[in-house]
Amino acid sequence: MQHDGATVVSSNFQQSRQHHLDQDSVNPHPFYNPQQPNPPSISPMPRTKTALAPTKTDDHVGGVEEECDLFSGKWVWDEPNRPLYEESECPYIQQQFSCQAHGRPDNSYQFWKWQPHGCSLPSFSASIMLEKLRGKRMLFIGDSLNRGQFFSFVCLLQRLIPERSKSMTTYESFTVFRAENYNATIEFHWAPFLLESNSDNRANLQKKKKRIVRKETINKLSEYWKGADILVFNTYIWWITGSKFKILLGSFEQEKKDIVEMETGDAYRMAMETLLKWVETNTERNKTRVFFTGMSPSHGRSSEWGGDTDGNCYNQTSPIEDPSYWGFGSRKSIMRVIEDVFSKSKVPITFLNITQLSEYRKDAHTSIYKNQWKPLTPEQLANPVHYADCTHWCLPGLQDTWNELLYAKLLHL
């Protein structure tokens, strides 16, 4: 594949447009229909197309074809090979994502594998990935969904690193995992809007009721991003607070602040254009790999998939079966903004189009099985549906698949 920005971006978006951007069309691909919450194991899917030569390693490696749309496929039950790691084996999983430790009674969400149509997703090889990261710096930048992907990535790798050679450090908005014997770091930077905002200090999040983003300002945050070899961005859920969004025209230090309201779609476009300018100016074409992870869906209303009108992701134990399902929380207008802005890129930006495949996974959220910000009231405990988290995801689980897709793109580009 050519390392040409327009080529990389346009091919990804051409693949996604039919399934994600047309309001009147439906995704025609078939979907595996589970007959029970814990269906029996099935035979592995045949490898119909491969383009990468097998690599001699202790991990099995498959291949993907350049022309294959990895984001169009179906979930298949794969108990022999899933999960890719055990929750108890990864000491770095935050309590926000450790569902088994917080009493989730089922673990069926861990055994689903994403199967693209007409090709195979390469098996995630920790040894190959660590070699690719040797001497490098990988950085996840964004909100708590990207933080979950970061911890998933660390969990996929850490068991091959000797105990004395690995460490994780958190300081304010930064978390750094270091593999000393590879001279490599995998890092996370909390920047929920990517632009400067009043939510950049995680310690003060509970005090910030109104979200305000400073117009076209990225330099203060991005000083930390410079020099990274792999950048994985995301931003979406924090923008979706209504049809309007507050934008600061001046500085947060000014006593009298000049704040205007923009249409949410216009505000998001401004953020994406600012990010694109930074990427084009501050990354090296033959050195820096840039990824953008798409919208992570929520499952807050089970009526959307034909369930109880008062329900949500709580007590869900199997994926949505309708291949055309698309929840109201995922704005297709935002997909169009991403497509329009990134298709103009002068440098390669690879879009991880995880939205549709994640839409099916109503069963994979943390729900009530997580550490809570504050103690639950008796009323909440009596009605768990009302405090279920239907935005974040259990680990191990869905976000491991996001990283399998990231791994496939890292192998192939």
Secondary structure as GFF3:
##gff-version 3
##sequence-region A 1 413
A	DSSP	alpha_helix	5	20	.	.	.	ID=ss1
A	DSSP	beta_strand	73	77	.	.	.	ID=ss2
A	DSSP	three_ten_helix	87	89	.	.	.	ID=ss3
A	DSSP	three_ten_helix	108	111	.	.	.	ID=ss4
A	DSSP	beta_strand	112	116	.	.	.	ID=ss5
A	DSSP	alpha_helix	126	133	.	.	.	ID=ss6
A	DSSP	beta_strand	137	142	.	.	.	ID=ss7
A	DSSP	alpha_helix	144	158	.	.	.	ID=ss8
A	DSSP	three_ten_helix	163	165	.	.	.	ID=ss9
A	DSSP	beta_strand	166	171	.	.	.	ID=ss10
A	DSSP	beta_strand	174	179	.	.	.	ID=ss11
A	DSSP	three_ten_helix	180	182	.	.	.	ID=ss12
A	DSSP	beta_strand	184	190	.	.	.	ID=ss13
A	DSSP	three_ten_helix	202	207	.	.	.	ID=ss14
A	DSSP	beta_strand	212	214	.	.	.	ID=ss15
A	DSSP	alpha_helix	219	222	.	.	.	ID=ss16
A	DSSP	beta_strand	230	233	.	.	.	ID=ss17
A	DSSP	three_ten_helix	237	239	.	.	.	ID=ss18
A	DSSP	beta_strand	244	248	.	.	.	ID=ss19
A	DSSP	beta_strand	259	263	.	.	.	ID=ss20
A	DSSP	alpha_helix	264	282	.	.	.	ID=ss21
A	DSSP	beta_strand	289	293	.	.	.	ID=ss22
A	DSSP	three_ten_helix	302	305	.	.	.	ID=ss23
A	DSSP	alpha_helix	332	342	.	.	.	ID=ss24
A	DSSP	beta_strand	350	352	.	.	.	ID=ss25
A	DSSP	alpha_helix	355	359	.	.	.	ID=ss26
A	DSSP	beta_strand	365	367	.	.	.	ID=ss27
A	DSSP	alpha_helix	378	382	.	.	.	ID=ss28
A	DSSP	three_ten_helix	384	387	.	.	.	ID=ss29
A	DSSP	beta_strand	389	393	.	.	.	ID=ss30
A	DSSP	alpha_helix	398	412	.	.	.	ID=ss31
###
